[in-house]
Amino acid sequence: MALDLSAQLFHDLPQLRCAPTTKRLRASRHGRVVAETTDAMLVWEPRRVVPEYAVPPAAFTVDLVDLPRRELPDGLPPVLGPPHFELHTCPGTPVAVLEDDGPVEVGFRPDDPDLGGRILLDFALFDWVEESQPVMGHAHDPFKRIDVLTSDRHVVVELAGQVLADSRRALALYETHLPARWYLPVEDVRMDLLTPSSTHSVCAYKGQASYLSASVEGGDDIAWFYPEPLDDAVRVRDRVAFWSERATVTVDGERVTGGMPDAGRPVRRPLG
């Protein structure tokens, strides 16, 4: 029987998963390098869909202390995203660094011997660099990729009976495990009906997105664009993509339905 690789991710979610990386990684905190290594792993705890960097003990430049293990709360969903690093779904020990105000929990050491005592670090608490390039959002998954393809398919976006965009010059962005998103030139978008939002989000592969709201009912944060995209998304710079979950998006007359967020986890903060 053929193996459906697109379904394999969810089949393996209950397992502790890992993949080695030979990239030189540096983790800094408050301007100080805390760990540096070329012997890290990407580790997915059970239920997690995004990996964390796991660093060998010898890579640390600071002292570490063990902390008591917390019990998992009841009612956790079967799939966990990047937030709430402190919720650990495999046996192991929380780890802290000692700072002026006392110990700060920053990591987790799974008991599994295949990880060689490596310590998962809470991505959000550090500044990360792969080789000499900063990393944002979360650790890079070696099994994800982005394809940006020129398309002449007819893309129309409507909301509350108002056409917001009509284009045959879209760029289709295909990202592993996510639905296709259609990035449209501003000339084909009713920019007079859109206004900048205070919402931003960060994608580890595409960069920081800025959001747009429509001046019609239900139009809050209806679209986004990348003013300064990362390498994988350079071609969609300043193009506008619309949520098919919040507007009616049709491609060659067929409605695009649902999907997972493309632009990352939205965070409201002032534009600038």
Number of C-alpha atoms within 10 A of each C-alpha: 3 4 7 8 9 10 10 10 12 15 10 13 18 17 15 16 15 17 16 15 16 12 14 14 23 22 22 15 12 9 9 12 16 18 20 20 18 17 17 23 22 21 24 23 23 18 21 23 16 17 23 24 27 28 28 20 16 12 17 17 12 12 11 17 13 15 15 9 15 11 9 11 7 6 6 10 8 11 12 18 13 17 12 9 18 15 16 20 18 16 12 16 19 21 21 19 16 13 10 6 6 9 15 16 19 20 27 26 23 24 14 13 8 9 22 14 18 25 26 27 23 21 22 15 15 18 18 25 17 16 13 10 9 11 18 20 19 19 21 18 18 11 7 10 13 14 13 19 13 13 14 13 17 15 24 22 23 17 18 12 9 11 14 23 22 20 21 17 18 24 23 20 21 17 16 12 13 13 17 16 23 26 26 25 19 14 12 18 20 15 14 9 15 20 15 14 20 16 19 23 20 20 18 16 24 23 23 22 23 25 27 25 19 21 12 14 8 13 17 17 22 20 25 26 22 25 15 16 19 17 10 14 17 15 17 24 16 19 20 25 29 25 23 23 14 17 19 19 23 18 15 11 11 11 14 18 14 11 14 12 14 22 25 18 14 16 11 11 11 9 11 5
